[in-house]
Amino acid sequence: MTLERKEVEEIALLARLHLESSELERMQTELAAILEHFTALASVDTTDVQPLMHAVPMDLRLREDAPEPSLPQGDALRGAPVAQDGFFIVPAIIPETPS
């Protein structure tokens, strides 16, 4: 399977990776090889294979879910760098747009 350079650039953008031109060429080859492996896996007949949650048996010890008192607001905010009116103040990650 082949990948176009544009496709690799889009994948890098989605993954938030900055790739130099030489890295894009290498990734184009490596990602194509990975997709070839998936193509091979897709051709395997799995009709009689039972689905698994884990590859090895696991014995999970579960506890009963019981409500407990929550941490008082003042204690939770005590370690905050900035708090106001009972809330954590954090930097905005989405810029405000004028209406």
Backbone bond lengths (Angstrom), bond angles and torsions (degrees), N, CA, C in turn:
res aa  C-N    CA-C-N  psi(-1)  N-CA   C-N-CA  omega(-1)  CA-C   N-CA-C  phi
1 M - - - 1.451 - - 1.529 108.21 -
2 T 1.291 116.47 139.19 1.452 120.85 179.62 1.521 110.03 -111.50
3 L 1.280 114.57 149.47 1.464 122.19 176.47 1.518 108.50 -118.95
4 E 1.287 116.10 138.55 1.460 120.65 174.71 1.527 108.71 -79.54
5 R 1.300 115.96 153.35 1.468 121.01 178.66 1.531 110.37 -57.57
6 K 1.320 116.79 -39.67 1.469 121.48 179.82 1.525 110.84 -59.54
7 E 1.339 117.51 -39.42 1.463 121.31 178.43 1.524 111.33 -64.19
8 V 1.330 116.52 -40.86 1.461 120.68 178.42 1.530 110.06 -66.11
9 E 1.312 117.14 -39.32 1.470 120.57 177.16 1.526 110.56 -61.89
10 E 1.346 117.39 -40.43 1.465 121.13 179.20 1.525 111.00 -67.08
11 I 1.324 117.08 -40.45 1.467 120.85 177.58 1.519 110.00 -63.34
12 A 1.328 117.03 -43.50 1.466 121.02 178.50 1.526 110.59 -61.97
13 L 1.314 116.93 -40.20 1.465 120.91 178.40 1.522 110.44 -62.66
14 L 1.335 116.85 -45.74 1.463 120.51 179.06 1.525 111.98 -62.84
15 A 1.334 116.46 -34.83 1.460 121.64 179.41 1.526 112.07 -84.68
16 R 1.325 116.17 0.38 1.462 122.79 -178.70 1.540 111.59 56.98
17 L 1.341 114.31 45.68 1.462 121.27 178.42 1.521 109.52 -110.92
18 H 1.319 115.63 134.78 1.458 120.13 172.41 1.522 107.01 -97.57
19 L 1.316 116.79 113.94 1.458 121.09 -179.05 1.520 109.85 -114.51
20 E 1.329 115.01 133.62 1.462 120.94 174.07 1.523 108.38 -72.65
21 S 1.313 116.63 168.20 1.463 121.84 -177.44 1.528 111.51 -57.73
22 S 1.329 117.34 -43.30 1.467 120.60 -179.61 1.530 110.74 -66.37
23 E 1.329 116.45 -35.22 1.455 120.19 178.75 1.529 110.67 -69.81
24 L 1.332 116.95 -35.74 1.459 120.66 177.77 1.521 110.81 -61.81
25 E 1.319 116.79 -41.55 1.463 121.00 178.99 1.524 110.62 -63.19
26 R 1.335 116.24 -44.40 1.467 120.67 -179.89 1.526 110.51 -65.36
27 M 1.332 117.00 -44.00 1.463 121.29 179.23 1.527 111.59 -63.78
28 Q 1.322 116.34 -34.96 1.461 121.10 178.17 1.531 109.28 -59.22
29 T 1.321 116.89 -44.42 1.465 121.84 179.08 1.520 111.13 -69.32
30 E 1.351 117.03 -45.76 1.460 120.53 -175.96 1.528 111.78 -68.20
31 L 1.318 117.56 -42.08 1.460 119.90 179.13 1.528 111.10 -66.03
32 A 1.305 117.63 -37.33 1.468 120.84 176.94 1.527 110.10 -61.81
33 A 1.336 117.22 -40.58 1.472 120.95 178.76 1.532 110.68 -65.31
34 I 1.328 117.05 -39.58 1.465 121.06 178.20 1.526 109.98 -63.54
35 L 1.325 116.95 -43.61 1.460 120.63 179.20 1.531 111.50 -64.10
36 E 1.324 117.29 -32.29 1.466 120.83 175.73 1.530 110.31 -62.60
37 H 1.333 116.75 -39.28 1.468 120.70 177.86 1.531 110.19 -63.80
38 F 1.335 117.40 -41.78 1.459 120.50 177.83 1.533 111.14 -64.25
39 T 1.306 116.85 -36.06 1.455 120.54 176.94 1.528 109.84 -63.14
40 A 1.318 116.80 -41.95 1.472 120.84 177.91 1.528 110.28 -64.29
41 L 1.320 117.34 -42.28 1.467 120.91 179.41 1.526 111.43 -64.55
42 A 1.312 116.80 -36.10 1.461 120.92 -179.07 1.529 111.53 -65.19
43 S 1.312 117.83 -23.13 1.467 120.60 -178.20 1.526 112.69 -85.50
44 V 1.328 118.21 -5.71 1.462 121.78 -179.15 1.530 109.61 -76.97
45 D 1.336 116.22 133.81 1.466 121.26 178.75 1.522 109.33 -78.64
46 T 1.310 117.25 115.73 1.473 122.43 -178.59 1.526 112.05 -117.02
47 T 1.330 117.66 21.65 1.466 120.06 -175.26 1.527 112.63 -62.60
48 D 1.335 119.20 -33.11 1.465 121.42 -178.76 1.525 112.92 -100.14
49 V 1.306 118.23 12.55 1.465 121.87 -179.03 1.523 108.78 -96.80
50 Q 1.324 114.97 124.75 1.464 120.25 178.72 1.526 109.57 -75.60
51 P 1.328 117.45 139.41 1.463 119.65 178.33 1.529 111.28 -67.31
52 L 1.315 116.00 147.05 1.466 122.43 -179.71 1.514 110.40 -122.01
53 M 1.319 115.52 146.41 1.462 119.32 171.39 1.530 109.19 -86.22
54 H 1.345 116.11 -35.39 1.458 121.78 -179.50 1.523 108.66 -138.45
55 A 1.302 116.17 154.24 1.461 120.44 -179.66 1.523 112.07 -74.31
56 V 1.321 117.21 -23.13 1.468 121.69 178.56 1.527 108.55 -122.18
57 P 1.340 117.41 149.58 1.470 118.98 178.96 1.530 110.56 -62.06
58 M 1.321 115.39 140.27 1.462 119.92 179.51 1.519 109.04 -129.06
59 D 1.317 115.76 136.48 1.458 121.43 176.49 1.521 106.77 -110.91
60 L 1.330 116.25 101.53 1.456 120.58 -177.50 1.509 110.41 -90.88
61 R 1.307 115.25 133.80 1.456 119.94 175.10 1.519 107.48 -96.86
62 L 1.308 115.21 115.75 1.455 119.89 -177.72 1.519 109.66 -103.40
63 R 1.296 115.28 144.83 1.465 119.70 175.16 1.513 108.19 -108.67
64 E 1.305 114.81 158.43 1.447 119.23 178.89 1.526 108.89 -70.64
65 D 1.299 115.79 137.86 1.460 121.29 179.27 1.529 108.00 -81.42
66 A 1.320 115.30 111.92 1.468 119.39 -177.86 1.526 108.94 -126.47
67 P 1.338 117.59 133.24 1.468 119.54 178.68 1.525 111.30 -66.79
68 E 1.308 115.15 143.22 1.460 122.22 177.67 1.513 108.23 -133.19
69 P 1.331 116.99 159.39 1.473 118.69 178.52 1.526 110.17 -62.84
70 S 1.320 115.79 142.22 1.459 119.66 179.97 1.526 110.39 -85.17
71 L 1.313 115.18 167.92 1.455 122.24 179.30 1.524 108.79 -68.17
72 P 1.331 117.80 132.03 1.470 118.84 177.29 1.532 111.00 -58.51
73 Q 1.321 116.14 144.86 1.464 121.83 -175.07 1.524 111.56 -56.08
74 G 1.313 116.81 -43.56 1.471 120.03 -179.47 1.519 112.38 -60.71
75 D 1.340 116.52 -39.83 1.464 120.29 178.28 1.529 110.85 -66.45
76 A 1.330 116.31 -39.85 1.461 120.21 -179.78 1.522 110.83 -65.18
77 L 1.321 117.48 -38.73 1.465 121.60 -177.01 1.525 113.09 -83.58
78 R 1.327 117.31 -11.57 1.469 120.57 -175.65 1.531 112.15 -58.58
79 G 1.322 118.17 -36.83 1.467 120.56 -178.19 1.513 113.86 -90.42
80 A 1.324 117.68 1.30 1.469 120.41 -177.65 1.521 110.96 -72.68
81 P 1.328 117.72 136.68 1.463 119.72 176.12 1.527 111.65 -60.88
82 V 1.352 116.05 -39.67 1.467 120.61 179.44 1.528 107.89 -141.81
83 A 1.342 115.89 128.94 1.460 121.10 176.37 1.517 108.34 -137.62
84 Q 1.325 115.33 149.83 1.463 119.73 179.82 1.521 108.62 -151.90
85 D 1.306 117.45 131.26 1.466 123.71 177.01 1.530 112.56 52.34
86 G 1.334 116.83 38.32 1.456 120.79 176.89 1.512 115.08 81.70
87 F 1.329 118.29 12.58 1.464 122.15 -179.06 1.525 110.33 -126.45
88 F 1.350 115.66 152.80 1.455 121.47 170.41 1.525 107.75 -73.55
89 I 1.311 117.75 138.24 1.465 122.35 174.08 1.526 106.60 -104.86
90 V 1.326 115.36 122.03 1.466 121.10 -178.49 1.512 109.19 -127.61
91 P 1.333 117.73 156.78 1.466 119.88 178.15 1.525 110.69 -64.33
92 A 1.315 115.89 144.10 1.463 120.83 176.98 1.518 109.45 -69.73
93 I 1.322 116.28 137.55 1.468 119.19 177.52 1.527 110.86 -106.37
94 I 1.313 116.84 -15.86 1.455 121.16 176.15 1.525 106.86 -116.95
95 P 1.325 117.06 117.17 1.459 118.58 -177.39 1.523 111.22 -64.45
96 E 1.323 115.05 144.19 1.459 119.60 177.30 1.522 108.70 -71.86
97 T 1.316 115.46 139.19 1.455 119.61 178.30 1.528 108.39 -109.98
98 P 1.320 117.08 140.73 1.465 118.42 178.80 1.520 110.49 -65.69
99 S 1.346 116.13 143.99 1.467 118.75 -179.20 1.499 112.41 -86.99
